[in-house]
Amino acid sequence: SGKGVTTPTPPGPPTPPSPGPAPPTLTLDLDAKKQELKKKLTFSATTNVDATLEAGGSVKNTTKQLDAGEKTKIKAKLKGSKREKLGDKLATSGRANAKVEAVATDEFDNQAVEEIKVRLTD
């Protein structure tokens, strides 16, 4: 039954994972511009491999799928209590920072953790 179809060889004894090149080390890069205090914070994330990003900190937990090498814009809702505190801080000192903590996980369960402070204006 030619036609160039290859039949898979039966599995042999289990081989140690990734006998080929090891998966690249996952890197996560967060970036945010100075922005007004609103209900949502906007920031961007870039990873070197396809990964799932989970963001938290001053924002409600948000999950987003990231494509390798693509800068992905993420909007995350600020936690209500945090927004009030940041608003008070802005009113008194004229400046405030919201902290966003993010964890990217790739298909091999490698994780990269990054934290960013987003400067807020009123």
Backbone hydrogen bonds in HBPLUS format (Angstrom, degrees):
<---DONOR---> <-ACCEPTOR-->    atom                        ^
c    i                          cat <-CA-CA->   ^        H-A-AA   ^      H-
h    n   atom  resd res      DA  || num        DHA   H-A  angle D-A-AA Bond
n    s   type  num  typ     dist DA aas  dist angle  dist       angle   num
A0029-ASP N   A0046-THR O   2.83 MM  17  5.12 149.8  1.92 150.4 159.0     1
A0046-THR N   A0029-ASP O   2.88 MM  17  5.12 144.9  2.00 140.5 151.6     2
A0031-ASP N   A0044-SER O   2.88 MM  13  5.19 148.2  1.98 150.6 152.0     3
A0044-SER N   A0031-ASP O   2.74 MM  13  5.19 169.4  1.75 161.1 164.4     4
A0035-GLN N   A0119-ARG O   3.07 MM  84  6.57 160.2  2.11 159.1 162.1     5
A0121-THR N   A0035-GLN O   2.85 MM  86  5.94 145.3  1.97 135.5 141.4     6
A0037-LEU N   A0121-THR O   2.94 MM  84  6.10 139.6  2.11 173.6 173.5     7
A0078-LEU N   A0039-LYS O   2.79 MM  39  5.72 172.9  1.80 156.8 159.1     8
A0041-LEU N   A0076-ALA O   2.74 MM  35  5.32 165.8  1.76 158.0 158.9     9
A0076-ALA N   A0041-LEU O   2.88 MM  35  5.32 161.8  1.91 154.2 159.7    10
A0043-PHE N   A0074-ILE O   2.93 MM  31  5.39 161.0  1.96 154.4 160.7    11
A0074-ILE N   A0043-PHE O   2.69 MM  31  5.39 165.4  1.71 175.0 176.7    12
A0045-ALA N   A0072-THR O   2.92 MM  27  5.34 152.5  2.00 143.9 151.8    13
A0072-THR N   A0045-ALA O   2.90 MM  27  5.34 179.0  1.90 154.4 154.1    14
A0069-GLY N   A0047-THR O   2.68 MM  22  5.75 162.8  1.71 156.7 162.9    15
A0051-ALA N   A0066-LEU O   3.00 MM  15  5.19 159.1  2.04 137.6 144.1    16
A0066-LEU N   A0051-ALA O   2.71 MM  15  5.19 170.7  1.72 171.0 169.2    17
A0052-THR N   A0105-THR O   2.86 MM  53  5.25 161.2  1.90 143.4 147.0    18
A0105-THR N   A0052-THR O   2.87 MM  53  5.25 152.8  1.94 141.1 149.6    19
A0053-LEU N   A0064-LYS O   2.71 MM  11  5.13 175.9  1.71 167.1 165.6    20
A0064-LYS N   A0053-LEU O   2.84 MM  11  5.13 153.4  1.91 144.9 153.0    21
A0054-GLU N   A0103-VAL O   2.84 MM  49  5.27 156.3  1.90 145.5 153.5    22
A0103-VAL N   A0054-GLU O   2.86 MM  49  5.27 154.4  1.93 143.7 151.9    23
A0055-ALA N   A0062-THR O   2.77 MM   7  5.14 162.6  1.80 153.2 158.8    24
A0062-THR N   A0055-ALA O   2.98 MM   7  5.14 153.9  2.05 140.3 147.8    25
A0056-GLY N   A0101-GLU O   2.70 MM  45  5.20 153.2  1.77 156.0 164.7    26
A0101-GLU N   A0056-GLY O   3.14 MM  45  5.20 161.2  2.18 113.1 118.7    27
A0058-SER N   A0099-LYS O   2.73 MM  41  5.39 171.5  1.74 176.0 173.5    28
A0079-LYS N   A0058-SER O   3.01 MM  21  6.08 172.2  2.01 153.9 151.6    29
A0060-LYS N   A0077-LYS O   2.71 MM  17  5.63 161.8  1.75 166.7 173.1    30
A0070-GLU N   A0067-ASP O   3.13 MM   3  5.51 167.1  2.14 129.7 131.5    31
A0083-ARG N   A0079-LYS O   2.85 MM   4  6.11 156.1  1.91 158.1 166.0    32
A0084-GLU N   A0080-GLY O   3.12 MM   4  6.42 156.6  2.17 151.4 156.3    33
A0085-LYS N   A0081-SER O   3.14 MM   4  6.43 164.1  2.17 146.8 150.8    34
A0086-LEU N   A0082-LYS O   2.80 MM   4  6.02 164.9  1.82 157.7 162.0    35
A0087-GLY N   A0083-ARG O   2.85 MM   4  5.97 152.0  1.93 142.8 151.1    36
A0088-ASP N   A0084-GLU O   2.90 MM   4  6.19 157.6  1.95 152.2 157.7    37
A0089-LYS N   A0085-LYS O   2.90 MM   4  6.14 160.7  1.93 149.7 155.3    38
A0090-LEU N   A0086-LEU O   2.84 MM   4  6.03 156.9  1.89 148.0 154.3    39
A0091-ALA N   A0087-GLY O   2.96 MM   4  6.15 156.2  2.02 145.8 152.3    40
A0092-THR N   A0088-ASP O   3.01 MM   4  6.29 152.8  2.09 149.5 156.3    41
A0093-SER N   A0089-LYS O   2.79 MM   4  5.81 166.0  1.81 157.7 160.9    42
A0094-GLY N   A0090-LEU O   2.74 MM   4  4.36 132.7  1.96 116.3 127.5    43
A0120-LEU N   A0096-ALA O   2.77 MM  24  5.37 163.2  1.79 171.3 166.3    44
A0098-ALA N   A0118-VAL O   2.88 MM  20  5.09 160.0  1.92 143.3 146.4    45
A0118-VAL N   A0098-ALA O   2.71 MM  20  5.09 170.0  1.72 157.2 159.4    46
A0100-VAL N   A0116-ILE O   2.83 MM  16  5.30 170.6  1.84 163.4 166.7    47
A0116-ILE N   A0100-VAL O   2.86 MM  16  5.30 157.1  1.91 151.8 159.4    48
A0102-ALA N   A0114-GLU O   2.81 MM  12  5.37 170.1  1.82 171.8 171.7    49
A0114-GLU N   A0102-ALA O   2.91 MM  12  5.37 164.0  1.94 156.4 160.2    50
A0104-ALA N   A0112-ALA O   2.88 MM   8  5.26 165.3  1.90 154.6 158.4    51
A0112-ALA N   A0104-ALA O   2.97 MM   8  5.26 149.5  2.06 144.0 152.6    52
A0106-ASP N   A0110-ASN O   3.08 MM   4  5.57 155.2  2.15 149.0 156.7    53
A0109-ASP N   A0106-ASP O   2.96 MM   3  5.29 156.5  2.02 120.4 121.8    54
